[in-house]
Amino acid sequence: MPSNIDSILRVVQDRQVRLVRFWFTDVLGRLKSIAISPAELEQAFSEGVRFDGSVIDGFARVQESDVLAMPDAATFQLLPHVKDEPVSARLFCNICSLDRSPFPGGPRWVLQQSLAKARELGYEFYCAPEVEFFYFIDGDAAANSRTAHTNSPQPLDAATYFDLTTDDISGRLRQRTLQVLEEMSIPVEYSFHEEGPGQNEIDLRYTDALTMADQIVTLRYVVKRVAREENVKASFMPKPLPYAQGSGMHTHMSLFEGDRNAFFGGNSSLGLSKVGQSFIAGLLRHAHEITAVTNQLVNSYKRFAKGDEAPSYVAWARNNRSALVRIPLVRKNKPESTRVEYRALDSAANPYLAYALILAAGLAGIAGEYELPEEADVDLSSLDFVEARQYHLRPLPLSLNEALGEMENSELAAGALGNHIFEWFLRNKREEWTQYQQQITELELQQYLDW
């Protein structure tokens, strides 16, 4: 797709585009859209589209409500055509104040700021996420189905890792999703059925962090839209089923200096440079401070339950999938593939804010020349808290409330997010925790009602 304005205008005319959708997210990462006619597009590139920011969570207050959506020409993409709908295109937007200065409530701008700081040090930040999600039976079919877990949503299938059957509905949905992503120039590296019933995974190919955050938002939209066309519900909820593992968004990442992978250290026993080791040390030291953003829902912390294939403790290891940070094996004779994997992230995180904080933590480690602690060479998922103390391991926050307490005192989080988003996020999530605390669960009634 073209990335300059004149070429975009020609494509819009030649392809008879009828709607141009301006995309952005609120602070929590939920996709928002403003549709304009092609006749307004050229002016919108120069002047933006004005809207009331006070109606968007985390944006402007009522007394300072108007903001501008300024389209980023580099993100222009035709949307796959749907029968009986007009031909449409989309552009991601940067949110600005009326004087054209960056609006501090815009998540995309937060990530751009972190990336700018990395560039000042000579680095480009690259990411590749493994995005997990569930397909559920929707509507009356779900209400009429019967399983041992009648209060849970009903998975679309009972398959597990890599299963392929003659009636593989999930496989057909993934295939159609991949086709749409390919049409939108979003390259996919892998796609398969995950362990849980109805659970699937799509792995996106390595690219720069800002492009990747845009692609994650687009992937969520495409997955949900394709599923809806087949009367199926797709969910990125971190832990929708009590009897199955949750949905993570493990992210592989590296820093590049030009064409050189700054994490590669050929003479190191780990294959990691000092930069790579300090980056990991930064992730570990600041993990508690950023977890409220990488895992932003009350439900996120149920995915961390022991034995649920999600990290429980702050630790690193080589090829140990129970660790918070993992060093995957480097492909032979391919030093550019050197990377680290951060495994706490879940699929409901706002990728702009999460990647901004992860990068900030890693850069703090590099700037402070943090030393890498001892490797965890045990199965961390099998440890209880007493055993973990013997290994000097600290658990990740066990609840959103605990994670917010860590974030509240974090200079790193406040600096990376900016005061506007930092303060709003804490207020919003404290309210979410309060609402959660007021709920009485079925488990409580079963165990305590007769006391």
Secondary structure, 3 states (H helix, E strand, C coil): CCCCHHHHHHHHHHCCCCEEEEEEECCCCCEEEEEECHHHHHHHHHHCEEEEHHHCCCCCCHHHCEEEEEECHHHCEECCCCCCCCCEEEEEEEEECCCCCECCCCHHHHHHHHHHHHHHCCCEEEEEEEEEEEEEECCHHHHHCCCCCCCCCCECCCCCCCCCCCCCHHHHHHHHHHHHHHHCCCCEEEEEECCCCCEEEEEECCEEHHHHHHHHHHHHHHHHHHHHHCCEEEECCCCCCCCCCCCECCEEEEEEECCEECCECCCCCCCECHHHHHHHHHHHHCHHHHHHHHCCCHHHHHCCCCCCCCCCECCEEECCCCCCEEECCCCCCCHHHCCEEECCCECCCCHHHHHHHHHHHHHHHHHCCCCCCCCCCCCHHHCCHHHHHHCCCCECCCCHHHHHHHHHCCHHHHHHHHHHHHHHHHHHHHHHHHHHHCCCCHHHHHHHCCC
